[in-house]
Every structure is written in structure tokens, then in C-alpha cells.
Amino acid sequence: MSKPAGPSLRILYIAESYPPEYGGGAAVATRDVCHALANRGHTVRVLCIEDREAPPYTVRSDDDGPVGVRRVNLPYFRSV
């Protein structure tokens, strides 16, 4: 990881799913951009939704390498 030339940024991406569940260009590009920014030393977080066996609005946290991911359970919003 390199240090940013200027001040370190704190970046939040909001995405339907992360990492992408399909090979669409925009979804894959979002993951690539997140990783590129994190590898330059910026703090990158992603907020997305998921459908799992848990109470609605439960938040699950995990990491995709250097990118922090927060998943909000919205079982009535979409089905996988």
C-alpha cells in the first residue's frame, strides 16, 4: 500500500451488492476502483444490502482485502 500524494481520503461506496454477483461492467469496475483507492492508502468502505436469515436491518461487517464492507439485511427488498 502506498501513501497518497495528498491527504488520505475516507470514501464510502453504496452498491446493490459487493463484490458483484454477476460480471457486469459497472459492478466489476466498482470493486476495482475500491481496491485501487485502498491500495493508494485511502480508507474505503462499501455499504450494500443482502438477503439472509437474520432480523431485518441487521448489519454484518466483513472485509474484501483492504476494503471494509457493511451489509444491511433487507430480506423483503430483493431475493437472491
LOZAMI-87328 format. One record per atom (N, C-alpha, C, O): residue number from 0; atom name; x, y, z. Coordinates in Angstrom, 1 decimal, always signed. Layout:
<sites>
   seq   atom        x        y        z
   NUM     CA        X        Y        Z
...
</sites>
This chain:
<sites>
   seq   atom        x        y        z
     0      N     +0.9     -1.2     +0.0
     0     CA     +0.0     +0.0     +0.0
     0      C     +0.9     +1.2     +0.0
     0      O     +1.8     +1.3     +0.8
     1      N     +0.6     +2.1     -0.9
     1     CA     +1.4     +3.4     -1.0
     1      C     +0.7     +4.5     -0.3
     1      O     -0.5     +4.4     -0.1
     2      N     +1.4     +5.5     +0.1
     2     CA     +0.8     +6.7     +0.8
     2      C     +0.3     +7.6     -0.2
     2      O     +1.0     +7.9     -1.2
     3      N     -0.9     +8.1     +0.0
     3     CA     -1.5     +9.1     -1.0
     3      C     -0.6    +10.3     -1.1
     3      O     +0.0    +10.8     -0.1
     4      N     -0.6    +10.9     -2.3
     4     CA     +0.2    +12.1     -2.5
     4      C     -0.3    +13.3     -1.7
     4      O     +0.5    +14.1     -1.2
     5      N     -1.6    +13.4     -1.5
     5     CA     -2.2    +14.4     -0.7
     5      C     -2.8    +13.8     +0.5
     5      O     -2.3    +12.8     +1.0
     6      N     -3.8    +14.5     +1.1
     6     CA     -4.4    +13.9     +2.3
     6      C     -5.1    +12.6     +2.0
     6      O     -5.6    +12.4     +0.9
     7      N     -5.1    +11.8     +3.0
     7     CA     -5.8    +10.5     +2.9
     7      C     -7.3    +10.7     +3.0
     7      O     -7.8    +11.5     +3.8
     8      N     -8.1    +10.1     +2.0
     8     CA     -9.5    +10.3     +2.0
     8      C    -10.2     +9.1     +2.7
     8      O     -9.7     +8.0     +2.8
     9      N    -11.4     +9.4     +3.1
     9     CA    -12.3     +8.4     +3.6
     9      C    -13.5     +8.3     +2.6
     9      O    -14.3     +9.2     +2.5
    10      N    -13.6     +7.2     +2.0
    10     CA    -14.5     +7.0     +0.9
    10      C    -15.6     +6.0     +1.2
    10      O    -15.2     +4.9     +1.7
    11      N    -16.8     +6.3     +0.9
    11     CA    -17.9     +5.3     +1.1
    11      C    -18.6     +5.1     -0.2
    11      O    -19.1     +6.1     -0.8
    12      N    -18.6     +3.9     -0.7
    12     CA    -19.4     +3.5     -1.9
    12      C    -20.7     +2.8     -1.4
    12      O    -20.7     +2.0     -0.5
    13      N    -21.8     +3.1     -2.1
    13     CA    -23.0     +2.5     -1.8
    13      C    -23.4     +1.6     -3.1
    13      O    -23.5     +2.2     -4.2
    14      N    -23.5     +0.3     -2.9
    14     CA    -23.7     -0.6     -4.0
    14      C    -24.8     -1.5     -3.7
    14      O    -25.1     -1.8     -2.6
    15      N    -25.4     -2.1     -4.8
    15     CA    -26.5     -3.1     -4.6
    15      C    -25.9     -4.3     -4.0
    15      O    -26.5     -4.9     -3.1
    16      N    -24.8     -4.8     -4.5
    16     CA    -24.2     -6.0     -4.0
    16      C    -22.7     -5.8     -4.1
    16      O    -22.2     -5.0     -5.0
    17      N    -21.9     -6.4     -3.2
    17     CA    -20.5     -6.3     -3.2
    17      C    -19.9     -7.5     -2.6
    17      O    -20.3     -7.9     -1.5
    18      N    -18.8     -8.1     -3.2
    18     CA    -18.4     -8.0     -4.5
    18      C    -19.6     -8.3     -5.5
    18      O    -20.5     -9.0     -5.1
    19      N    -19.4     -8.0     -6.7
    19     CA    -20.6     -8.2     -7.7
    19      C    -20.9     -9.7     -7.8
    19      O    -20.1    -10.5     -7.8
    20      N    -22.2     -9.9     -7.9
    20     CA    -22.7    -11.3     -8.0
    20      C    -22.8    -11.7     -9.5
    20      O    -23.2    -12.8     -9.8
    21      N    -22.5    -10.8    -10.4
    21     CA    -22.5    -11.0    -11.8
    21      C    -21.4    -10.3    -12.4
    21      O    -20.7     -9.5    -11.8
    22      N    -21.1    -10.6    -13.7
    22     CA    -20.0    -10.0    -14.4
    22      C    -20.2     -8.7    -15.1
    22      O    -19.5     -8.4    -16.1
    23      N    -21.2     -7.9    -14.7
    23     CA    -21.5     -6.6    -15.3
    23      C    -20.3     -5.6    -15.2
    23      O    -19.6     -5.7    -14.2
    24      N    -20.2     -4.8    -16.1
    24     CA    -19.1     -3.8    -16.2
    24      C    -19.0     -2.9    -15.0
    24      O    -18.0     -2.7    -14.4
    25      N    -20.2     -2.2    -14.7
    25     CA    -20.2     -1.2    -13.6
    25      C    -19.9     -1.9    -12.3
    25      O    -19.2     -1.3    -11.4
    26      N    -20.5     -3.1    -12.0
    26     CA    -20.3     -3.7    -10.7
    26      C    -18.8     -4.1    -10.5
    26      O    -18.2     -4.0     -9.5
    27      N    -18.2     -4.7    -11.6
    27     CA    -16.8     -5.1    -11.5
    27      C    -15.9     -3.8    -11.4
    27      O    -14.9     -3.9    -10.7
    28      N    -16.2     -2.8    -12.1
    28     CA    -15.5     -1.5    -12.0
    28      C    -15.5     -0.9    -10.6
    28      O    -14.5     -0.4    -10.2
    29      N    -16.6     -1.0     -9.9
    29     CA    -16.7     -0.5     -8.6
    29      C    -15.7     -1.2     -7.7
    29      O    -15.0     -0.6     -6.9
    30      N    -15.7     -2.5     -7.8
    30     CA    -14.7     -3.3     -6.9
    30      C    -13.3     -2.9     -7.3
    30      O    -12.5     -2.8     -6.4
    31      N    -13.0     -2.8     -8.6
    31     CA    -11.6     -2.4     -9.0
    31      C    -11.2     -1.1     -8.4
    31      O    -10.1     -0.9     -8.0
    32      N    -12.2     -0.1     -8.5
    32     CA    -11.9     +1.3     -8.0
    32      C    -11.7     +1.3     -6.5
    32      O    -10.8     +1.9     -6.0
    33      N    -12.5     +0.5     -5.8
    33     CA    -12.4     +0.4     -4.4
    33      C    -11.0     -0.1     -4.0
    33      O    -10.3     +0.5     -3.1
    34      N    -10.6     -1.2     -4.6
    34     CA     -9.3     -1.7     -4.3
    34      C     -8.1     -0.8     -4.7
    34      O     -7.2     -0.7     -4.0
    35      N     -8.3     -0.1     -5.9
    35     CA     -7.2     +0.8     -6.3
    35      C     -7.1     +1.9     -5.3
    35      O     -5.9     +2.3     -5.0
    36      N     -8.2     +2.5     -4.8
    36     CA     -8.1     +3.6     -3.9
    36      C     -7.6     +3.1     -2.5
    36      O     -6.8     +3.8     -1.9
    37      N     -8.0     +2.0     -2.1
    37     CA     -7.5     +1.4     -0.8
    37      C     -6.0     +1.2     -0.9
    37      O     -5.2     +1.4     +0.0
    38      N     -5.5     +0.6     -2.0
    38     CA     -4.1     +0.4     -2.2
    38      C     -3.3     +1.6     -2.3
    38      O     -2.0     +1.5     -2.2
    39      N     -3.9     +2.7     -2.6
    39     CA     -3.2     +4.0     -2.6
    39      C     -3.1     +4.7     -1.2
    39      O     -2.6     +5.8     -1.0
    40      N     -3.7     +4.0     -0.2
    40     CA     -3.7     +4.5     +1.2
    40      C     -4.9     +5.1     +1.7
    40      O     -4.9     +5.6     +2.8
    41      N     -6.0     +5.2     +0.9
    41     CA     -7.2     +5.8     +1.3
    41      C     -8.1     +4.7     +2.1
    41      O     -7.9     +3.5     +1.9
    42      N     -8.9     +5.2     +3.0
    42     CA     -9.8     +4.3     +3.7
    42      C    -11.1     +4.2     +2.9
    42      O    -11.8     +5.2     +2.6
    43      N    -11.4     +3.0     +2.5
    43     CA    -12.5     +2.7     +1.6
    43      C    -13.5     +1.8     +2.3
    43      O    -13.1     +0.7     +2.8
    44      N    -14.8     +2.1     +2.3
    44     CA    -15.8     +1.3     +2.9
    44      C    -16.9     +1.2     +1.8
    44      O    -17.2     +2.1     +1.0
    45      N    -17.6     +0.1     +1.9
    45     CA    -18.8     -0.2     +1.0
    45      C    -20.0     -0.5     +1.8
    45      O    -19.9     -1.3     +2.8
    46      N    -21.1     +0.1     +1.5
    46     CA    -22.4     -0.3     +2.1
    46      C    -23.3     -0.9     +1.0
    46      O    -23.5     -0.3     +0.0
    47      N    -23.8     -2.1     +1.3
    47     CA    -24.6     -2.8     +0.4
    47      C    -25.7     -3.6     +1.1
    47      O    -25.7     -3.6     +2.4
    48      N    -26.6     -4.2     +0.4
    48     CA    -27.7     -5.0     +1.0
    48      C    -27.5     -6.4     +0.8
    48      O    -26.7     -6.8     -0.1
    49      N    -28.1     -7.3     +1.6
    49     CA    -28.1     -8.7     +1.4
    49      C    -29.4     -9.3     +1.9
    49      O    -30.2     -8.6     +2.5
    50      N    -29.7    -10.5     +1.5
    50     CA    -30.9    -11.2     +1.9
    50      C    -30.4    -12.5     +2.6
    50      O    -30.0    -13.5     +2.0
    51      N    -30.5    -12.6     +3.9
    51     CA    -30.1    -13.7     +4.7
    51      C    -31.1    -14.0     +5.9
    51      O    -31.9    -13.1     +6.1
    52      N    -30.9    -15.1     +6.5
    52     CA    -31.7    -15.5     +7.7
    52      C    -31.3    -14.7     +8.9
    52      O    -30.4    -15.2     +9.7
    53      N    -31.8    -13.5     +9.0
    53     CA    -31.5    -12.6    +10.2
    53      C    -32.6    -11.6    +10.3
    53      O    -33.3    -11.4     +9.3
    54      N    -32.7    -10.9    +11.4
    54     CA    -33.7     -9.9    +11.5
    54      C    -33.4     -8.8    +10.5
    54      O    -32.3     -8.5    +10.2
    55      N    -34.5     -8.1    +10.0
    55     CA    -34.3     -7.0     +9.0
    55      C    -33.5     -5.9     +9.7
    55      O    -33.5     -5.7    +10.9
    56      N    -32.7     -5.3     +8.8
    56     CA    -31.8     -4.2     +9.2
    56      C    -30.6     -4.6    +10.0
    56      O    -29.8     -3.8    +10.5
    57      N    -30.4     -5.9    +10.2
    57     CA    -29.2     -6.4    +10.9
    57      C    -28.0     -6.1    +10.0
    57      O    -28.0     -6.3     +8.8
    58      N    -26.9     -5.6    +10.6
    58     CA    -25.7     -5.2     +9.8
    58      C    -24.6     -6.2    +10.1
    58      O    -24.3     -6.5    +11.2
    59      N    -24.0     -6.7     +9.0
    59     CA    -22.9     -7.7     +9.1
    59      C    -21.7     -7.0     +8.5
    59      O    -21.8     -6.4     +7.4
    60      N    -20.6     -7.1     +9.2
    60     CA    -19.3     -6.5     +8.7
    60      C    -18.3     -7.5     +8.3
    60      O    -18.2     -8.5     +8.9
    61      N    -17.7     -7.3     +7.1
    61     CA    -16.5     -8.1     +6.7
    61      C    -15.6     -7.3     +5.9
    61      O    -15.8     -6.1     +5.7
    62      N    -14.6     -7.9     +5.4
    62     CA    -13.6     -7.2     +4.6
    62      C    -13.4     -7.9     +3.3
    62      O    -13.4     -9.1     +3.2
    63      N    -13.1     -7.1     +2.2
    63     CA    -12.7     -7.6     +0.9
    63      C    -11.3     -7.1     +0.7
    63      O    -11.1     -6.1     +0.0
    64      N    -10.3     -7.8     +1.3
    64     CA     -9.0     -7.3     +1.3
    64      C     -8.9     -6.0     +2.1
    64      O     -9.3     -6.0     +3.3
    65      N     -8.4     -4.9     +1.5
    65     CA     -8.3     -3.7     +2.2
    65      C     -9.6     -2.9     +2.3
    65      O     -9.6     -1.8     +2.9
    66      N    -10.7     -3.4     +1.7
    66     CA    -11.9     -2.7     +1.7
    66      C    -12.9     -3.2     +2.8
    66      O    -13.2     -4.4     +2.8
    67      N    -13.4     -2.3     +3.6
    67     CA    -14.4     -2.7     +4.6
    67      C    -15.7     -2.7     +4.0
    67      O    -16.1     -1.8     +3.3
    68      N    -16.5     -3.8     +4.3
    68     CA    -17.9     -4.0     +3.7
    68      C    -18.9     -4.1     +4.9
    68      O    -18.7     -4.9     +5.8
    69      N    -19.9     -3.3     +4.8
    69     CA    -21.1     -3.4     +5.7
    69      C    -22.3     -3.8     +4.9
    69      O    -22.6     -3.2     +3.9
    70      N    -22.9     -4.9     +5.4
    70     CA    -24.1     -5.5     +4.6
    70      C    -25.3     -5.3     +5.5
    70      O    -25.4     -5.9     +6.6
    71      N    -26.3     -4.7     +5.0
    71     CA    -27.6     -4.5     +5.7
    71      C    -28.6     -5.5     +5.2
    71      O    -28.8     -5.6     +4.0
    72      N    -29.1     -6.3     +6.1
    72     CA    -30.1     -7.3     +5.7
    72      C    -31.4     -6.7     +5.4
    72      O    -32.1     -6.1     +6.3
    73      N    -31.9     -6.8     +4.2
    73     CA    -33.2     -6.3     +3.7
    73      C    -33.9     -7.5     +3.0
    73      O    -33.9     -7.5     +1.8
    74      N    -34.4     -8.5     +3.7
    74     CA    -34.9     -9.7     +3.1
    74      C    -36.2     -9.4     +2.2
    74      O    -36.4    -10.2     +1.3
    75      N    -36.9     -8.4     +2.5
    75     CA    -38.1     -8.1     +1.7
    75      C    -37.8     -7.2     +0.5
    75      O    -38.6     -7.0     -0.4
    76      N    -36.5     -6.7     +0.4
    76     CA    -36.2     -5.8     -0.7
    76      C    -35.9     -6.5     -2.0
    76      O    -36.2     -6.1     -3.1
    77      N    -35.2     -7.6     -1.9
    77     CA    -34.8     -8.4     -3.1
    77      C    -34.6     -9.8     -2.7
    77      O    -34.3    -10.1     -1.5
    78      N    -34.7    -10.7     -3.6
    78     CA    -34.3    -12.1     -3.3
    78      C    -33.2    -12.6     -4.2
    78      O    -33.2    -12.2     -5.4
    79      N    -32.3    -13.4     -3.7
    79     CA    -31.2    -13.8     -4.5
    79      C    -31.5    -15.1     -5.2
    79      O    -30.7    -15.6     -5.9
</sites>
